[in-house]
Amino acid sequence: MVDWLTMVIQMVSLAMAVWCLVSTFRDQPMLVPHLVGMGVLWLLVLGQVGAMIVAMVGGESPDETVMLVSYLATVVLLPPACAVWGFMERSKWGPAVIAFACLILPVLLVRIEQLWSPVV
Amino acid sequence: MSDAEAAPTTTTPPDRTLRTGPGRLLVAVYAVFALAATARGTYQLVTRFEEAPLAYALSVFAGVVYLVAAIGLARAGRTSRRVALVSVSVEMVGVLVVGALSEFTSGIFPEDTVWSHFGSGYLFIPLILPILGLWWILKVHRADQA
């Protein structure tokens, strides 16, 4: 697990959340820049998950593998799913969906970090 | 409603469905909670059934209720609206009863569920969610009948 990448993902995710909340309160629908932002965020997440899969194949495996894999699947699916669902809505509630997803993502990453290297 | 001005196109059908506007966000939140509660409950049931079967089964049940509510909200039509109304009501009763039981008696649910302590482990979202859900369903229903 690449520690700095987790940090970057959490920062980008929170920044996306703030940006989308601003859009929501300014009554704007979701636009292409929002979508590009989600794309960047998704690529970062894919990079992190890819690095973890490589490490797991290499034999580095935490205790609760099933739990970890289900969390990894969730963080991979969350950004595109919410981007599509939000983009379909042509009102301020589109960015609101993205903001919600981007607030959940950092929490999921914290859980993944705990599962990957449990602190005694 | 602002979404009526924001979407002047003909994409919205004449009868307002639950999934547009604020409903869009509600469905997303319900979907996440459905996943969280079902996955957590199932995992605990499979791995640690003997520790607290009732609490884990309740987690799975809550997850299924969230899932049914999400689908009911996301689909158009009167049947779906009734499904959404019933499932959100079940959720409201569930979070209040389980919340009260976990608050005043300690023995029944030794392990936490989404509804324990009125959902305090989940930022009280499980308590707020059914209130917003009921508000939205009734609002759409009224707008439809007018």
Chai-1 contact restraints between the chains, C-beta under 6 A:
chainA,res_idxA,chainB,res_idxB,connection_type,confidence,min_distance_angstrom,max_distance_angstrom,comment,restraint_id
A,D27,B,S2,contact,1.0,0.0,6.0,A-B,restraint_1
A,S70,B,A39,contact,1.0,0.0,6.0,A-B,restraint_2
A,W85,B,A28,contact,1.0,0.0,6.0,A-B,restraint_3
A,E89,B,R24,contact,1.0,0.0,6.0,A-B,restraint_4
A,R90,B,A7,contact,1.0,0.0,6.0,A-B,restraint_5
A,S91,B,D3,contact,1.0,0.0,6.0,A-B,restraint_6
A,S91,B,A6,contact,1.0,0.0,6.0,A-B,restraint_7
A,S91,B,A7,contact,1.0,0.0,6.0,A-B,restraint_8
A,W93,B,G21,contact,1.0,0.0,6.0,A-B,restraint_9
A,W93,B,P22,contact,1.0,0.0,6.0,A-B,restraint_10
A,W93,B,R24,contact,1.0,0.0,6.0,A-B,restraint_11
A,W93,B,L25,contact,1.0,0.0,6.0,A-B,restraint_12
A,A96,B,L25,contact,1.0,0.0,6.0,A-B,restraint_13
A,V97,B,R24,contact,1.0,0.0,6.0,A-B,restraint_14
A,V97,B,L25,contact,1.0,0.0,6.0,A-B,restraint_15
A,V97,B,A28,contact,1.0,0.0,6.0,A-B,restraint_16
A,F100,B,A28,contact,1.0,0.0,6.0,A-B,restraint_17
